[in-house]
Amino acid sequence: MEVKSPSKAWNPYLAGALAGLLLVLSVYATGKYFGASTTYVRAAGFVESAVDAERVSTMAYFIKEAPKIDWQFLFVAGIGLGALGAAVLSNTFRIQLVPDRFAARFGQARGLRIGLAFLGGAAAMFGARLADGCPSGHGLSGSLQLAASGFVSLMGFFAGGLVMARLVYGRRGGK
């Protein structure tokens, strides 16, 4: 199966520069840095409080940080809506359960794809909460503040991504 690059895809350098400018504007206008992982914990607490509010009110994490819909929740929703808008505007949007590159390497196994996506997401969220923040919080916002830990985080994310891409897709990237 051949993997085709969309002809109208956004330039990654331009998109990265725009994301950086948006981060600077966010800090300038609101004093808020990018971050997303806390939103998922708050959302889980928000849903659980609808079922058992008394239990959530006794959890140490939610005593200091109550589950709520705030600017960060809207930021995460905006990421999804922005990605959808970019895909629609670039005419590259399509619904696909098994991406072409994954199918070229592992076949059309939907269960495998769903299972690996779930495990990857769970591992990423566990790591983000263990590190007390996500890659956008540590890497992007940390490097904007010229924090050494932000730059180390970014290097680690890129190196880890390169290693995993090589392990999962091999030398030729699944082509």
C-alpha positions in Angstrom: 0.0 0.0 0.0 1.5 3.3 -1.0 1.5 6.2 1.4 0.6 9.5 -0.3 1.4 12.9 1.0 -1.4 15.4 0.7 -0.6 18.1 -1.7 -2.3 20.8 0.2 -1.0 20.0 3.7 0.0 22.9 5.9 3.7 23.8 5.9 5.0 22.4 9.3 7.4 25.3 9.7 4.7 27.9 9.2 2.3 26.0 11.5 5.0 25.7 14.2 5.8 29.4 13.9 2.1 30.3 14.2 1.8 28.0 17.3 4.8 29.7 18.9 3.3 33.2 18.2 0.0 32.0 19.7 1.8 30.9 22.8 3.6 34.3 23.1 0.2 36.1 22.6 -1.4 33.9 25.2 1.2 34.7 27.8 1.2 38.4 26.9 -2.6 38.8 26.9 -3.6 36.4 29.7 -0.5 35.3 31.5 -1.5 31.7 30.7 1.0 29.1 29.3 0.1 26.2 27.1 -0.7 22.9 28.9 -3.3 20.1 28.4 -2.8 17.1 30.6 -4.5 18.6 33.7 -7.7 19.1 31.6 -8.1 15.3 31.2 -7.8 14.8 35.0 -10.3 17.6 35.6 -12.7 16.2 33.0 -12.5 12.8 34.6 -13.2 14.4 38.0 -16.0 16.4 36.5 -17.7 13.3 35.0 -17.2 11.3 38.2 -18.6 14.2 40.3 -21.8 13.8 38.3 -22.0 10.2 39.6 -20.6 10.5 43.1 -19.8 14.1 44.0 -19.2 13.3 47.7 -16.4 10.9 46.8 -14.7 13.4 44.5 -14.9 16.1 47.2 -12.8 13.9 49.5 -10.0 13.2 46.9 -6.8 15.1 47.8 -6.2 16.2 44.2 -9.6 17.7 43.8 -9.6 19.4 47.2 -6.9 21.8 45.9 -8.0 21.8 42.3 -11.8 21.3 41.9 -13.0 19.7 38.6 -14.1 22.5 36.4 -14.5 23.7 32.8 -12.0 26.5 32.5 -9.7 28.2 29.9 -7.5 25.1 29.7 -10.5 22.9 28.9 -11.5 25.3 26.1 -7.9 25.3 24.9 -8.0 21.5 24.5 -11.4 21.7 22.8 -9.9 24.4 20.5 -7.0 22.0 19.6 -9.5 19.5 18.3 -11.6 22.1 16.5 -8.5 23.8 15.0 -7.1 20.5 13.7 -10.5 19.7 12.1 -10.6 23.2 10.6 -7.1 22.9 9.2 -7.8 19.5 7.7 -11.0 20.7 6.1 -9.4 23.9 4.8 -6.4 22.0 3.3 -8.8 19.4 1.8 -7.0 16.6 3.6 -9.8 15.6 6.0 -10.9 12.0 5.9 -12.3 9.5 8.5 -9.9 6.5 8.7 -9.8 3.9 11.4 -6.5 2.4 10.3 -4.1 5.0 8.8 -2.3 4.1 5.6 1.2 4.0 7.2 0.0 1.7 10.0 -1.8 -0.6 7.5 1.3 -0.8 5.3 3.3 -2.1 8.3 0.8 -4.1 10.2 -2.2 -4.7 7.9 -5.8 -3.7 8.3 -6.1 -5.0 11.9 -8.6 -2.6 13.5 -8.4 -4.2 16.9 -4.6 -3.9 16.9 -4.8 -0.3 15.9 -7.4 0.6 18.5 -5.5 -1.4 21.2 -2.2 0.2 20.5 -3.7 3.7 20.3 -5.4 3.2 23.7 -2.2 1.8 25.3 -0.1 4.6 23.8 -2.6 7.2 25.1 -2.7 5.7 28.6 1.1 5.5 28.8 1.4 9.1 27.6 -1.2 10.3 30.1 0.5 8.3 32.9 3.8 9.9 32.0 2.4 13.4 31.8 0.8 13.2 35.2 3.9 11.6 36.7 6.0 14.5 35.3 3.3 16.9 36.6 2.7 18.2 33.1 2.4 17.4 29.4 4.9 17.9 26.5 3.3 21.2 25.7 3.6 22.4 29.2 7.1 21.3 29.8 8.5 21.6 26.3 6.8 24.6 24.7 6.0 26.7 27.7 9.2 25.7 29.5 11.4 26.6 26.6 9.5 29.9 26.2 10.6 30.7 29.7 14.2 29.7 28.8 14.0 26.9 31.4 16.7 24.3 30.9 14.2 21.6 31.8 12.0 22.8 28.9 14.8 22.3 26.4 15.8 19.0 27.9 12.1 17.9 27.7 11.9 18.9 24.0 15.0 17.0 23.2 13.8 14.0 25.0 10.4 14.1 23.2 12.0 14.4 19.8 14.5 11.6 20.5 11.9 9.3 21.9 9.6 10.0 18.9 12.5 9.2 16.5 13.3 6.0 18.3 9.7 4.8 18.5 9.1 5.7 14.8 12.1 3.6 13.9 11.0 0.7 16.1 7.4 0.7 15.0 7.8 1.5 11.3 11.3 0.4 10.5 14.0 2.1 8.5 11.8 3.1 5.5 8.9 4.5 7.6 6.4 1.8 6.6 6.6 2.4 2.8 
